[in-house]
């Protein structure tokens, strides 16, 4: 007689993958792995193609995708034209990919997300990462995860 397979607690708990994206010429992409209102892992997606080729597989497993809302304004004028064009193309491509796989895409302005998702808050939730673009992607993923109810408004234990 064979033994039944063993399962960890996490295999039965509700879980979700939240993808965070900081678009631009040097994009930051991360996946927050959320289980039972805790972040159990943060995965940096290094070396993505500027047009997000290869992101399809991650998107099919995602519950939610959050990308910084890119706004053309005074600050944008200081950026290079090529950088702006790359970012606009990324936004369009990501919308297309999310629609194709049927995952919800949300966008919040950096001016709303960054004051809320401070480095101290990232540490409290256990999702602080190195690298400015990846950290900004985490900020957007965390903000969206809390707004959508995947995580509590305050880190558990506080």
C-alpha positions in Angstrom: 0.0 0.0 0.0 1.3 3.5 -0.9 1.4 6.4 1.4 -0.9 9.3 0.5 0.9 12.4 -0.5 1.7 14.9 2.2 0.5 18.5 1.9 1.7 21.6 3.6 -0.7 24.1 5.1 0.1 26.5 2.3 -1.2 24.1 -0.3 -4.7 24.6 1.0 -4.7 28.2 1.9 -6.1 30.8 -0.5 -3.2 32.2 -2.5 -2.7 34.8 -5.2 0.1 36.2 -7.4 0.1 39.9 -7.8 2.4 41.3 -10.5 3.8 44.8 -10.0 5.3 46.8 -12.9 7.3 50.0 -13.0 7.4 50.7 -16.8 10.2 52.5 -18.6 13.4 51.9 -20.4 14.7 50.0 -17.4 11.4 48.4 -16.2 11.0 46.8 -12.8 8.8 43.7 -12.6 8.0 41.7 -9.5 5.6 39.0 -8.4 4.1 39.1 -4.8 3.1 35.6 -3.8 0.3 36.1 -1.2 -1.1 33.3 0.9 -3.5 33.7 3.8 -3.1 37.5 4.0 0.7 37.2 4.1 3.4 37.8 1.5 5.2 34.5 1.4 7.7 35.4 -1.4 8.7 38.2 -3.7 10.1 37.3 -7.1 12.1 39.8 -9.1 11.6 39.2 -12.9 15.0 40.3 -14.2 15.9 41.0 -17.7 12.4 41.4 -19.2 12.2 42.4 -22.8 11.1 46.0 -23.2 8.0 44.7 -25.0 7.3 42.2 -22.1 7.9 39.2 -24.3 7.9 36.1 -22.1 5.6 37.6 -19.5 2.5 35.6 -20.8 3.2 32.7 -18.5 3.4 34.8 -15.4 0.2 36.7 -16.4 -1.8 33.5 -16.8 -1.0 32.7 -13.1 -1.7 36.2 -11.8 -4.8 37.3 -9.9 -4.0 41.0 -10.5 -1.5 43.2 -12.4 -0.6 46.6 -11.1 1.4 49.1 -13.2 2.2 52.6 -12.5 -0.1 55.0 -14.3 2.1 56.8 -16.8 1.1 60.4 -17.2 2.4 62.7 -19.9 3.1 66.0 -18.1 5.8 68.5 -17.2 8.0 65.9 -15.7 7.7 63.7 -18.7 9.1 66.5 -20.9 12.5 66.2 -19.0 12.7 62.5 -20.1 14.1 61.5 -23.4 11.6 61.2 -26.3 12.8 57.6 -26.8 12.2 56.7 -23.2 8.7 58.1 -23.4 8.0 56.2 -26.5 9.2 53.0 -24.9 7.0 53.5 -21.9 3.9 54.3 -23.9 4.5 51.1 -26.0 4.9 49.1 -22.8 1.7 50.4 -21.4 -0.2 49.5 -24.6 1.5 46.1 -24.8 0.7 45.2 -21.2 -3.0 46.2 -21.7 -3.1 43.9 -24.7 -1.4 41.0 -22.9 -3.7 41.3 -19.8 -6.8 41.4 -22.0 -5.5 38.4 -24.0 -5.1 36.2 -20.8 -8.1 37.7 -19.0 -6.3 39.2 -16.0 -7.3 42.4 -14.4 -4.9 45.4 -14.9 -5.0 48.3 -12.4 -3.1 51.5 -12.6 -2.5 54.1 -9.9 -0.4 57.3 -10.1 3.0 57.2 -8.4 1.9 60.3 -6.5 -0.7 58.2 -4.7 1.3 55.0 -4.3 4.7 56.2 -3.2 3.7 58.2 -0.2 1.7 55.2 1.1 4.1 52.4 0.2 7.1 53.8 2.0 10.3 51.7 2.5 9.2 51.2 6.1 5.9 49.9 5.0 7.5 47.5 2.5 9.7 46.2 5.3 6.7 45.8 7.6 4.9 43.7 5.0 8.1 41.7 4.3 8.5 42.8 0.7 11.4 45.2 0.6 13.7 44.6 -2.3 16.8 46.2 -3.7 16.9 48.0 -6.9 14.9 51.2 -7.4 12.8 50.0 -10.3 12.0 46.7 -8.7 11.2 48.4 -5.4 8.8 50.8 -7.3 7.2 47.7 -8.9 6.7 46.2 -5.4 5.1 49.5 -4.2 2.5 49.2 -6.9 1.9 45.5 -6.3 1.5 46.0 -2.6 -0.8 49.0 -3.0 -3.0 47.1 -5.4 -3.0 43.9 -3.3 -4.2 45.9 -0.2 -6.8 47.8 -2.2 -8.1 44.5 -3.8 -8.4 42.8 -0.3 -5.6 40.2 -0.8 -3.7 41.8 2.1 -4.9 43.6 5.2 -4.6 47.3 5.4 -2.0 46.9 8.2 0.7 44.2 8.2 -0.4 41.3 10.4 1.2 41.5 13.9 1.1 45.3 14.0 
